[in-house]
Amino acid sequence: MRPAGGSALLDVEIEQKTFVTAAGERLEVLRDIGFVLGRGEVAVFVGPSGCGKTTMLRIIAGFDRDYRGRVVRPPGARVGMVFEEPRLLPWRSVEDNVRLAAPNADEARLTALFAILDLTQHRTHYPGELSLGLARRVALARAFAIDPDVLILDEPLVSLDDALAAHLRDELMALVDSRPVTTLLVTHDIDDAVRLGNRIFLLSPRPAHVVAEVPIATPRIARSESEIAAIKSKIARRTNGNRTTATRDVS
Amino acid sequence: MMLRLLSLAVFLFTWWAASLMAGEQMLPAPATVLSAIIVEARSGALFSNLGATLARVALSFTLAMTLGAAIGYLMGRVRTADRLGDPWLILLLNLPALVVIVLAYIWAGLTEVAAIAAIAINKLPNAVVTVREGTRALDGRLDEMASVFAIPRWQAFRHVVLPQLAPYIAAAARSGLSLVWKIVLVAELLGSSRCADDRNISGAAL
């Protein structure tokens, strides 16, 4: 169907990223973060807040070029991104927001996408008329509408109530399973991480580096509650050893 | 609406009262002015003169807004352009309208081109400043969104940037229109020996 991608590898090797503060101090945010993702792999990054996860995503998305290292995306790869805030255009309707990013998406695809995300009756609404939960779903629809090869999700479920977050996570899972898309997900929530990821990267406090990688071989749908609980406690032991804030999410 | 009419009536009354006290020589009464307008309208001179003035307004306004918005956007986006353009901008902002008009007539002669260019130059810095402020206030997060989704440059400008600039462009246009309208009369007054159709303005004024 599409020429893009091949094996759709994402090769990230960030040696160092520093910021210079207003006071002239050098602040090291990232150090030696490296990984290679294969086509369809879902990598989840878990770490204490303020450790530099968003900075890492910004580098991978290509917004920030001032770092040492390299990010190699497959040539011509389409990148979809869901930001921490929805970042919709307030002067365009829900449908027009999605269409601006995905001019080639056909009607059938959009209809299906809006149906999966429960947005069908909101197509003509404007972002100002939507709740945060709905706006988040529009942002997800926009990212999926372009048929991305690489999907970047920066805490897409944060500050939603538990029921809605769980519902949206299931939708996200369905979308990621519907076609192979190399996904990077940043989250605080270990539960989300274990349910969605193939590979979980545990990050240290600043300067962030990968403390441990937890691969999960069982396919997402086949994961039993007991297996999920076992992986979560394994992660909890690791992160406790490193004194991170992740404990709160596990308890 | 009633309040507006009342306010207008108070203005006309004040005008009339002032003209009575100062005498017709110093301040013609509203009725005198109205009859002059009617005479000019009957002869057709009013409409051809007004048409010529409006054409100058439209031309110089369009020129100043287009150029001003483009320069303002560039200066808001590119720091080097801002640094290079800023001294020129300050110079133009503080240059009296009269100086620009007189210089334009001296350099280019008493021509239409000189008049329109002089008026446009008067309006230009005002448009630059307003649009530059608007460009500085653009939401960088939406730019990032446009860049990650690879929205083509022109599309992004049209649908992401322009709607954010619209209030600033509207403000520049509103203040610009009144400014151009005021200055066009100064330019016509000064250039009247060349432009026959302006004789009436200078005649009335002198």
Boltz contact constraints between the chains, C-beta under 6 A:
constraints:
  - contact:
      token1: [A, 61]
      token2: [B, 148]
      max_distance: 6.0
  - contact:
      token1: [A, 63]
      token2: [B, 144]
      max_distance: 6.0
  - contact:
      token1: [A, 79]
      token2: [B, 148]
      max_distance: 6.0
  - contact:
      token1: [A, 81]
      token2: [B, 148]
      max_distance: 6.0
  - contact:
      token1: [A, 87]
      token2: [B, 141]
      max_distance: 6.0
  - contact:
      token1: [A, 87]
      token2: [B, 145]
      max_distance: 6.0
  - contact:
      token1: [A, 91]
      token2: [B, 163]
      max_distance: 6.0
  - contact:
      token1: [A, 100]
      token2: [B, 159]
      max_distance: 6.0
  - contact:
      token1: [A, 101]
      token2: [B, 149]
      max_distance: 6.0
